[in-house]
Amino acid sequence: MNGNQVPSGNYSNLKVTRGILCEYTNTDNPLELHFEFNPSSITRTRSVEIKFGEGQTTTGGRDFHKPKEVPRVTQGATVKAESFTVKILLDATDRMNAGDKEAQLKGVQPELDILYCMVEPKLQAPDGATTLAALGEGGSAGQSQPYPSVLEFHWGDQILPVLMTQLQFDVKEYLPSLLPYRAEATLTLQIIQSDNEFYTPEIKRVFASAKQASGSLQGYQDSGG
């Protein structure tokens, strides 16, 4: 386990696959968070923005009569990047009860710090080292521009490249030191839908699955199922 990874907190005998959020970087110790409790729900959103020029359309879009006219009909329509919202529970109670000294001392503050650093702008030094832009240690003035972290969202066999566009957390319980030991975090993530080592195989999987499912469903419906 690297130095920036938080224990899963799973002290039960139940063997389950946990979601993971980790930083995509060449550093030896990337920021990494294993969800203690998988989200009960994930809300994914994909939308299309439609902007047709004035006088070019009838109500709702251009006229068409054949499938080959689709490219012309949809000019001005832009598919927006997919985003999704994940609510995760961070709870150090199990670790505290099991005698974990780190959890008893710090609760879930390390997890919240990891999430905060994931959304904080970064700078890259000439030697490739990465630091937070607020520290001002990444290269000379005008040489480096702050950039957000690219993150890997691991969910079962899926790995999605994402940017965290919003982080919100609500602390539920505090230690006597006023450090939190139970909190709910809401993460808004935008998928980087480009030709990259994660999204390209994922979209190929989705397309192949959709084609196969469409054929299977049509066969089922044609048989009267």
C-alpha positions in Angstrom: 0.0 0.0 0.0 1.5 3.3 -1.0 1.8 6.2 1.5 -1.1 8.2 0.0 -3.6 5.3 0.2 -6.2 5.1 2.9 -7.1 1.7 4.3 -10.5 0.3 3.2 -11.8 0.0 6.7 -13.5 -3.3 5.9 -12.9 -5.4 9.0 -15.9 -7.7 8.3 -15.8 -11.2 6.7 -17.8 -9.8 3.8 -15.6 -9.9 0.6 -16.7 -7.2 -1.8 -15.1 -5.2 -4.6 -14.5 -1.6 -3.5 -14.5 1.4 -5.8 -11.3 3.3 -6.1 -10.4 6.9 -7.0 -6.8 7.5 -7.8 -4.6 10.2 -9.5 -3.2 9.5 -13.0 0.4 10.5 -12.6 4.0 9.2 -12.9 4.8 9.8 -9.2 5.7 6.9 -7.0 2.9 7.7 -4.5 -0.2 8.9 -6.3 -3.2 10.1 -4.4 -5.5 7.2 -3.9 -8.7 6.6 -2.1 -10.4 3.2 -1.6 -14.1 3.7 -0.7 -14.8 2.3 2.7 -18.4 1.9 1.7 -19.4 1.8 -2.0 -22.0 4.4 -3.0 -25.6 3.3 -2.8 -26.3 5.1 -6.1 -24.4 6.8 -8.9 -26.2 9.4 -11.0 -24.8 9.7 -14.6 -25.8 12.5 -17.0 -25.3 12.8 -20.7 -26.9 15.7 -22.6 -27.1 17.1 -26.1 -27.0 20.9 -26.7 -29.0 22.0 -29.8 -28.2 25.3 -31.5 -29.7 25.7 -34.9 -29.3 29.0 -36.8 -32.3 31.2 -37.1 -34.4 30.5 -40.2 -32.8 27.2 -40.8 -35.3 25.0 -39.0 -38.9 24.2 -38.5 -40.1 23.7 -34.9 -37.7 21.3 -33.3 -35.2 20.8 -36.1 -34.6 20.6 -39.8 -36.7 18.6 -42.3 -35.5 15.2 -43.3 -36.9 12.1 -45.2 -34.0 9.6 -45.3 -31.4 8.2 -42.8 -28.6 9.5 -45.0 -29.7 13.0 -44.2 -29.0 12.6 -40.4 -25.6 14.4 -40.5 -27.2 17.4 -42.1 -30.2 17.3 -39.8 -28.1 17.3 -36.7 -25.6 20.1 -37.6 -25.6 22.5 -34.7 -26.2 19.7 -32.1 -23.3 19.0 -29.7 -23.1 16.0 -27.4 -21.9 17.3 -24.1 -19.3 15.5 -21.9 -20.8 12.9 -19.6 -20.7 13.7 -15.9 -21.8 11.7 -12.9 -22.3 12.3 -9.2 -21.2 10.0 -6.5 -22.0 10.2 -2.8 -19.7 8.3 -0.5 -19.7 7.7 3.2 -16.4 8.1 5.0 -16.5 6.4 8.4 -13.6 5.5 10.7 -15.8 3.8 13.3 -14.8 0.2 12.4 -11.1 1.1 12.3 -11.4 2.9 15.6 -13.2 0.0 17.3 -10.5 -2.4 15.9 -7.8 -0.4 17.6 -6.4 1.5 14.6 -4.4 4.3 16.3 -4.3 6.4 13.2 -8.1 6.3 12.9 -8.5 7.0 16.6 -6.2 10.0 16.3 -7.3 11.5 12.9 -10.7 10.0 12.1 -11.4 10.5 8.4 -9.4 13.7 8.0 -6.8 12.0 5.8 -9.6 10.9 3.4 -10.9 14.4 3.2 -7.4 15.8 2.7 -6.9 13.4 -0.2 -10.1 14.5 -1.9 -9.2 18.1 -1.3 -5.8 17.6 -2.9 -7.4 15.8 -5.9 -9.4 18.9 -6.8 -6.6 21.5 -5.9 -4.7 22.9 -8.9 -1.2 21.5 -9.5 2.1 22.7 -10.9 4.8 20.6 -12.5 8.5 21.3 -11.8 11.2 21.0 -14.6 12.2 17.6 -13.1 8.7 16.3 -13.4 7.8 16.6 -9.7 4.3 17.7 -9.0 3.2 20.0 -6.2 0.1 22.1 -5.3 -0.1 25.4 -7.1 -0.8 27.2 -3.9 2.7 26.2 -2.6 4.3 27.9 -5.7 7.1 25.3 -5.9 6.5 24.0 -9.4 8.8 25.8 -11.9 9.6 29.4 -12.5 7.1 32.2 -13.2 5.5 31.9 -16.6 7.0 28.4 -17.2 4.2 26.3 -15.8 0.4 26.8 -15.7 -1.7 25.3 -13.0 -3.7 22.2 -14.0 -6.3 20.0 -12.4 -5.6 16.3 -11.6 -6.7 13.6 -14.1 -8.2 10.9 -12.0 -9.0 7.2 -12.6 -12.4 6.1 -11.3 -12.3 2.3 -10.8 -15.7 0.6 -10.6 -15.4 -3.2 -11.0 -13.9 -3.8 -14.4 -14.5 -0.2 -15.6 -11.8 2.4 -15.4 -13.0 5.9 -16.4 -10.7 8.9 -16.8 -12.3 11.9 -15.0 -11.9 15.4 -13.8 -13.4 16.3 -10.4 -15.5 19.4 -11.1 -17.0 19.7 -7.6 -16.3 18.4 -4.1 -18.7 18.8 -1.2 -18.6 17.1 2.1 -20.8 17.2 5.2 -19.2 16.2 8.5 -21.6 14.0 10.6 -19.5 13.2 13.7 -16.4 14.7 15.4 -13.7 13.4 17.7 -13.1 15.3 20.9 -10.2 17.0 19.0 -12.8 18.3 16.5 -11.4 16.2 13.7 -14.2 14.4 11.8 -14.6 10.6 12.1 -17.7 10.3 10.0 -18.6 12.4 6.9 -20.5 12.2 3.6 -18.7 13.4 0.5 -20.4 14.3 -2.8 -18.2 14.1 -5.8 -19.1 15.5 -9.3 -16.9 13.9 -11.9 -16.7 14.6 -15.6 -15.5 11.9 -17.9 -12.6 12.8 -20.3 -14.2 11.5 -23.5 -11.1 11.5 -25.8 -8.8 9.0 -27.4 -6.9 7.7 -24.2 -6.0 4.4 -22.7 -9.1 4.3 -20.5 -12.0 5.8 -22.5 -11.2 4.3 -25.9 -11.6 0.7 -24.8 -14.6 1.6 -22.6 -16.5 3.2 -25.5 -15.6 0.2 -27.7 -17.0 -2.1 -25.0 -20.2 0.0 -24.7 -20.8 0.0 -28.5 -20.2 -3.8 -28.8 -22.5 -4.5 -25.8 -25.2 -2.2 -27.2 -25.1 -3.9 -30.7 -25.2 -7.4 -29.1 -28.0 -6.4 -26.7 -30.0 -4.8 -29.5 -29.9 -8.0 -31.6 -30.8 -10.2 -28.6 -33.7 -8.0 -27.6 -35.0 -7.9 -31.2 -34.8 -11.7 -31.3 -36.7 -12.0 -28.0 -39.4 -9.6 -29.1 -39.8 -11.2 -32.5 -40.3 -14.6 -30.8 -43.2 -13.1 -28.8 -41.3 -12.8 -25.5 
